Amino acid sequence: MDYETPLFFRVMEYADAADRDVIDMVSGNPDWEPPEALRDGLREYADLEPDRFQYPPSEGLLELREEIATRRGIDAEQVIVTNGAGEANYLAMARALERDSGNEILLTDPVYPYYPGKTTMLGGTQRFVATADDGQLDPAAVRAAASEETAAIVVTTPNNPTGAVYPAETMRELVAVAEEYDAILISDEVYDHYDLSGEFASALETDSAHRIVTNAFSKSMAITGVRVGYAILPPELVDDAKSRHMLVNVATTRPGQYAVLNALRETRPDYYERNRERLRERVTTFTDALEAAGAEYTRPDGSFYVMARFDDYPGTLENVERLIDEAGVAGMPGEAFGDSRTEWLRFALVTPRVEEAAERLAAYFE
C-alpha cells in the first residue's frame, strides 16, 4: 500500500540542515509556557508509589474522563483518552468505515494532510469539497458531494490551514447531512481554545448519534509532546473504538493524564485568554508586513496559521526550500494542503520571531 507521507518532516529536515539561521514557521508547536499546574502535576507524579507507573485503564484515567465529560456535557463512558488528537481522529475514521455504511471519506480542500493519509491507511477512498476563499464550508456543497458511499465527513474548526471558524448553523447542517446519508460527522476541535472570533460552535451542541468530536490538550496547553487527547463517540460506537485503541496503543501516558487533569482543575481562564491575545498581536504584526510586501493573505478567525500568496511564487516544495535558503523563513507549501491552495504558502505563528520573519519576507519579496 502506498501511503501519502505529509511534507512537514521533509520541510523541517531541510530547514534543520540549512547553512544559515532559519525561523521555523512550519508546524503548530506553541512556543509559550504550559500551565504551571501542568508542571506541578508532573512533579507530583514523580514522587508517587511504583504502582502508579504501571498501565492505566486503557480508555483513560476515570478522573480525567469524568472531568472532560463534565466540561463537554456528555457521559464519561463516551470518552476515550488517546495519544493526542491524531489517534482520536484515527479511531473516529476507523469506526465510521467499520459501520459498513460506505467507503468514502468527505474531506475539505484545503485539508489538513494527515486526514487523506489516514483515509488511505484505513482502506477508504477520498472525496474533496472545496471551501470558500475565506475557508468557510458550505453545507450545501457537502450535501451535493455526499452519497450512499459516504462513511464520514471530516472537518476541523477552528481550521488548519485556513483559520476559518465554522458557526453553529454550519455545524448543525453538517450533522444533518451526516444523518441524511447514515454517515458520521467527525469534528476535530483541537484549536477550540484559539477561537479569535467568538463564533466557535462545537458539534457537541447538536445531539446526534452521527457525530464524533475529537480534541487534545496539545495546543490549548502548549504540550504537543505530552500526547493526551480524546474522542467523544456516540454510545453505540464506543466499545469497538476502545478495543482498537487497546490493540494499537494499550493505553495513553499515565503521567501525562495526571498532569493534564491537574492543569484542567487548577488553571484559570486568563491563561487561555493571554495566549489568544498573544496570537491576535502576532496575526496583526505578520499580516501588516504581508500587506506592505503586496501579498495576498488570510486573516485567521481561529487557530494560529496565516496563508499568503506572493506574485509569481507558487506554493511548491521547491519554493519553500528556496525561501529557507534565501530568506531564512521556513513555511509549508500550499500544495501540501490540497489542490485549491497550490499558489499559497502557510506560516505558523508559533515563534517569538514573528516580526523578524515578517520583515525577512517583506524584504525578500520587495
SEBAKE-859942 format. One line per 4 residues: number of its first residue (from 1); for each residue x, z, y of C-alpha. Coordinates in nm, 4 decimals. Layout:
N
NUM) X/Z/Y  ...
# end
This chain:
366
1) 0.0000/0.0000/0.0000  0.1265/-0.0862/0.3474  0.0740/0.1925/0.5983  0.0696/0.1448/0.9748
5) 0.3504/0.3689/1.0958  0.2881/0.4859/1.4542  0.5535/0.3816/1.7050  0.6008/0.7315/1.8506
9) 0.9014/0.8141/1.6371  1.0704/0.4791/1.6928  1.0453/0.5257/2.0698  1.1666/0.8875/2.0554
13) 1.4615/0.7929/1.8356  1.5562/0.5115/2.0725  1.5349/0.7447/2.3739  1.7430/1.0118/2.1990
17) 2.0129/0.7580/2.1224  2.0247/0.6188/2.4780  2.3576/0.6391/2.6578  2.2046/0.7888/2.9714
21) 1.9697/1.0603/3.0948  1.6121/0.9796/2.9876  1.2914/1.1534/3.0998  1.0696/1.1927/2.7928
25) 0.7064/1.0962/2.8579  0.6322/0.9813/2.5034  0.4475/1.2490/2.3095  0.1967/1.5162/2.4082
29) 0.4250/1.8188/2.3741  0.3346/2.0571/2.6578  0.6377/2.1874/2.8470  0.4677/2.5066/2.9692
33) 0.4629/2.8547/2.8195  0.2297/2.9532/2.5361  0.0107/3.2578/2.5980  0.2093/3.5804/2.5986
37) -0.0336/3.7176/2.3416  0.0744/3.4372/2.1063  0.4347/3.5546/2.1267  0.3196/3.9155/2.0869
41) 0.1313/3.8214/1.7720  0.4374/3.6591/1.6184  0.6493/3.9646/1.6997  0.3918/4.1956/1.5455
45) 0.3734/3.9818/1.2362  0.7464/4.0109/1.1727  0.7030/4.3838/1.1067  0.4073/4.3630/0.8676
49) 0.4205/4.4522/0.4987  0.5598/4.1995/0.2468  0.2140/4.1163/0.1100  0.1251/3.9640/0.4486
53) 0.3903/3.6978/0.3928  0.2131/3.5581/0.0875  -0.0602/3.2936/0.0573  -0.3550/3.3413/0.2918
57) -0.7055/3.2345/0.1884  -0.6904/2.8572/0.1571  -0.9746/2.7960/0.4038  -0.8075/3.0208/0.6625
61) -0.7981/3.3863/0.7625  -1.1539/3.5185/0.7741  -1.0993/3.6888/1.1110  -0.9787/3.3629/1.2679
65) -1.2625/3.1610/1.1184  -1.5123/3.4169/1.2490  -1.3549/3.4078/1.5955  -1.3756/3.0275/1.6024
69) -1.7340/3.0374/1.4736  -1.8421/3.2836/1.7407  -1.6877/3.0741/2.0163  -1.8347/2.7474/1.8848
73) -2.1800/2.8792/1.7936  -2.1677/2.7939/1.4248  -2.1342/2.9747/1.0902  -1.7855/3.0791/0.9780
77) -1.8462/2.9117/0.6417  -1.8399/2.5752/0.8211  -1.4819/2.6293/0.9439  -1.1688/2.5198/0.7592
81) -0.8393/2.6169/0.9238  -0.5998/2.3233/0.8903  -0.2444/2.2177/0.9602  -0.3226/2.1001/1.3108
85) -0.5886/1.8550/1.4207  -0.4057/1.5867/1.2214  -0.5103/1.7376/0.8905  -0.8546/1.8213/1.0257
89) -0.9097/1.4522/1.1049  -0.7759/1.3511/0.7651  -1.0219/1.5846/0.5892  -1.3096/1.4631/0.8069
93) -1.2378/1.0955/0.7443  -1.1929/1.1577/0.3724  -1.5289/1.3352/0.3456  -1.7002/1.0545/0.5367
97) -1.5631/0.7942/0.2971  -1.6357/1.0019/-0.0137  -2.0082/1.0075/0.0586  -2.0473/0.6531/-0.0809
101) -2.2257/0.5520/0.2355  -1.9996/0.2665/0.3370  -1.6268/0.1995/0.3514  -1.5838/0.1171/0.7202
105) -1.4498/0.3402/0.9953  -1.5512/0.2516/1.3517  -1.2669/0.3195/1.5945  -1.2349/0.2681/1.9678
109) -0.9979/0.0223/2.1324  -0.7719/0.1584/2.2716  -0.7248/0.4011/1.9853  -0.5034/0.6961/1.9006
113) -0.2689/0.5238/1.6490  -0.2957/0.7839/1.3733  -0.6646/0.7033/1.3116  -0.6064/0.3460/1.1875
117) -0.3203/0.4733/0.9710  -0.5370/0.7403/0.8129  -0.8131/0.4857/0.7544  -0.5737/0.2649/0.5578
121) -0.4282/0.5595/0.3674  -0.7772/0.6674/0.2602  -0.8726/0.3179/0.1456  -1.1176/0.2465/0.4276
125) -1.1469/-0.0587/0.6497  -1.1167/-0.0591/1.0276  -1.3571/-0.1963/1.2842  -1.2921/-0.1572/1.6557
129) -1.5255/-0.1115/1.9522  -1.3790/-0.1839/2.2950  -1.4184/0.0760/2.5672  -1.4788/0.0030/2.9341
133) -1.1891/-0.0348/3.1777  -1.2207/0.3352/3.2666  -1.2120/0.4319/2.8993  -1.5805/0.5199/2.8701
137) -1.7511/0.4305/2.5428  -2.0913/0.2610/2.5480  -2.3059/0.3918/2.2590  -2.4949/0.0618/2.2628
141) -2.1710/-0.1177/2.1738  -2.1117/0.1288/1.8913  -2.4669/0.0732/1.7637  -2.4128/-0.3031/1.7739
145) -2.0941/-0.2692/1.5685  -2.2419/-0.0279/1.3131  -2.3870/-0.1387/0.9818  -2.4708/-0.0105/0.6360
149) -2.0969/-0.0224/0.5673  -2.0216/0.2308/0.8438  -1.8957/0.5557/0.6906  -1.7703/0.7176/1.0112
153) -1.7377/0.6775/1.3864  -1.4200/0.8408/1.5190  -1.3902/0.9357/1.8859  -1.1613/1.1526/2.0982
157) -1.2841/1.3381/2.4053  -1.1028/1.4012/2.6353  -0.9380/1.0800/2.5277  -0.5859/0.9849/2.4345
161) -0.4687/0.7440/2.5753  -0.7252/0.6674/2.8495  -0.8071/1.0188/2.9746  -1.1800/0.9453/2.9618
165) -1.4202/1.2358/2.9086  -1.7471/1.1439/2.7399  -2.0582/1.3019/2.8969  -2.3287/1.4820/2.6998
169) -2.5556/1.1771/2.6905  -2.2843/0.9669/2.5257  -2.2181/1.2321/2.2630  -2.5888/1.2666/2.1829
173) -2.6240/0.8914/2.1451  -2.3172/0.8692/1.9213  -2.4639/1.1343/1.6919  -2.7894/0.9355/1.6908
177) -2.6047/0.6197/1.5848  -2.4357/0.8121/1.3026  -2.7737/0.9421/1.1867  -2.9313/0.5970/1.2056
181) -2.6692/0.4465/0.9736  -2.6148/0.7506/0.7495  -2.2612/0.7805/0.8839  -2.0547/1.0714/1.0188
185) -1.9507/1.1076/1.3816  -1.6016/1.2600/1.3842  -1.5309/1.4056/1.7278  -1.1670/1.5003/1.7870
189) -1.1795/1.7511/2.0734  -0.8193/1.8717/2.0734  -0.7902/1.8248/2.4531  -1.1090/2.0165/2.5375
193) -0.9201/2.2735/2.7474  -0.7818/1.9883/2.9601  -1.1108/1.8597/3.0935  -1.0323/1.7954/3.4591
197) -1.3778/1.6579/3.5390  -1.6192/1.9298/3.4310  -1.8060/1.6668/3.2250  -1.6787/1.7503/2.8755
201) -1.9504/1.7863/2.6120  -1.8791/1.8795/2.2525  -2.0526/1.7032/1.9651  -2.1480/2.0547/1.8529
205) -2.4067/2.0567/2.1312  -2.6126/1.8196/1.9160  -2.7300/1.9841/1.5945  -2.6881/1.7353/1.3119
209) -2.5698/1.7025/0.9535  -2.3989/1.3802/1.0640  -2.1175/1.5137/1.2782  -1.7816/1.6810/1.2187
213) -1.5804/1.8341/1.5022  -1.2030/1.8722/1.4811  -0.9759/2.0689/1.7089  -0.6476/2.2607/1.7229
217) -0.4594/2.5124/1.9326  -0.1591/2.2798/1.9569  -0.2400/2.1523/2.3054  -0.4526/2.4322/2.4511
221) -0.1868/2.6967/2.3759  0.1165/2.4630/2.4080  0.2165/2.5233/2.0447  0.2307/2.1815/1.8793
225) 0.4910/2.3139/1.6331  0.2784/2.6033/1.5054  0.0270/2.3732/1.3295  -0.3006/2.5628/1.3437
229) -0.6146/2.3525/1.3778  -0.9628/2.3461/1.2332  -1.2515/2.1309/1.1191  -1.6195/2.2235/1.1586
233) -1.8278/2.0481/0.8955  -2.1963/2.0411/0.8007  -2.2562/2.2941/0.5182  -2.3085/2.0227/0.2570
237) -1.9659/1.8669/0.3276  -1.7581/2.1851/0.3329  -1.6803/2.2555/-0.0323  -1.5142/1.9256/-0.1196
241) -1.3177/1.9361/0.2070  -1.1912/2.2837/0.1135  -1.0846/2.1519/-0.2278  -0.8932/1.8593/-0.0751
245) -0.7299/2.0941/0.1770  -0.6211/2.3240/-0.1069  -0.4832/2.0402/-0.3180  -0.2910/1.8835/-0.0291
249) -0.1664/2.1903/0.1580  -0.2656/2.5025/-0.0394  -0.3116/2.6829/0.2936  -0.2126/2.6899/0.6605
253) 0.0645/2.9084/0.8036  -0.0379/3.2742/0.7883  0.1857/3.3976/1.0751  0.0598/3.1153/1.2943
257) -0.3039/3.2019/1.2252  -0.2388/3.5689/1.3007  -0.0687/3.4844/1.6308  -0.3410/3.2369/1.7334
261) -0.6097/3.4966/1.6613  -0.4270/3.7475/1.8797  -0.3976/3.4897/2.1578  -0.7670/3.3981/2.1369
265) -0.8647/3.7613/2.1723  -0.6198/3.8572/2.4462  -0.5679/3.5501/2.6661  -0.7661/3.5381/2.9886
269) -0.9324/3.2179/3.1158  -0.6868/3.1937/3.4055  -0.4118/3.0917/3.1589  -0.6005/2.7707/3.0835
273) -0.7008/2.7126/3.4454  -0.3370/2.7380/3.5597  -0.2424/2.4668/3.3148  -0.5299/2.2437/3.4242
277) -0.4206/2.2876/3.7856  -0.0643/2.2016/3.6872  -0.1938/1.8793/3.5352  -0.4070/1.7936/3.8381
281) -0.0967/1.8201/4.0564  0.1083/1.6084/3.8177  -0.1608/1.3423/3.7988  -0.1635/1.3169/4.1784
285) 0.2157/1.3061/4.2036  0.2501/1.0419/3.9360  -0.0357/0.8162/4.0415  0.0693/0.8307/4.4081
289) 0.4078/0.6936/4.3072  0.2473/0.4261/4.0905  0.0307/0.3286/4.3867  0.3403/0.2959/4.6028
293) 0.5005/0.0780/4.3356  0.1988/-0.1539/4.3386  0.0999/-0.0702/3.9823  -0.2485/-0.0596/3.8394
297) -0.3183/0.2727/3.6695  -0.5748/0.5005/3.5131  -0.6515/0.8395/3.6640  -0.7448/1.0686/3.3727
301) -1.0546/1.2857/3.3749  -0.9022/1.4845/3.0900  -0.6028/1.5174/2.8542  -0.2622/1.4531/3.0112
305) -0.1896/1.0827/2.9930  -0.1712/0.8071/3.2518  -0.1708/0.4381/3.1650  -0.0017/0.1971/3.4039
309) 0.0278/-0.1791/3.4308  0.3125/-0.3472/3.6191  0.3144/-0.7153/3.7110  0.4858/-0.9333/3.4507
313) 0.5810/-0.6345/3.2392  0.3556/-0.6165/2.9299  0.3370/-0.3032/2.7209  0.5585/-0.4093/2.4342
317) 0.8089/-0.2003/2.2394  1.0848/-0.4232/2.3748  0.9832/-0.3478/2.7338  0.9618/0.0242/2.6621
321) 1.3185/0.0118/2.5326  1.4250/-0.1781/2.8460  1.2624/0.0898/3.0593  1.4585/0.3572/2.8742
325) 1.7870/0.1727/2.9170  1.7415/0.0559/3.2754  1.5163/0.3166/3.4398  1.5708/0.6248/3.2268
329) 1.1995/0.6811/3.1585  1.0503/0.6812/2.8084  0.6810/0.5996/2.7696  0.4685/0.4427/2.4989
333) 0.3906/0.0716/2.4662  0.0261/-0.0147/2.5211  0.0332/-0.2340/2.2125  0.0585/0.0866/2.0053
337) -0.2999/0.1723/2.1029  -0.4747/-0.1500/2.0111  -0.5409/-0.4994/2.1438  -0.7105/-0.4104/2.4715
341) -0.4162/-0.2386/2.6433  -0.1251/-0.4597/2.5449  -0.0393/-0.5142/2.9123  -0.0132/-0.1400/2.9762
345) 0.2305/0.1480/2.9295  0.1246/0.5073/2.8582  0.3008/0.8114/3.0041  0.2521/1.1755/2.9018
349) 0.2603/1.4155/3.1977  0.4146/1.6973/2.9974  0.7513/1.7241/3.1646  0.8564/1.9179/3.4768
353) 1.0322/1.5968/3.5829  0.7112/1.4025/3.6546  0.8027/1.3448/4.0186  1.1514/1.2246/3.9280
357) 1.0087/0.9936/3.6621  0.7640/0.8500/3.9140  1.0463/0.7875/4.1604  1.2514/0.6115/3.8936
361) 0.9600/0.3868/3.8009  0.8840/0.3090/4.1655  1.2475/0.2143/4.2272  1.2676/0.0058/3.9108
365) 0.9580/-0.1992/3.9865  1.0191/-0.2215/4.3619
# end
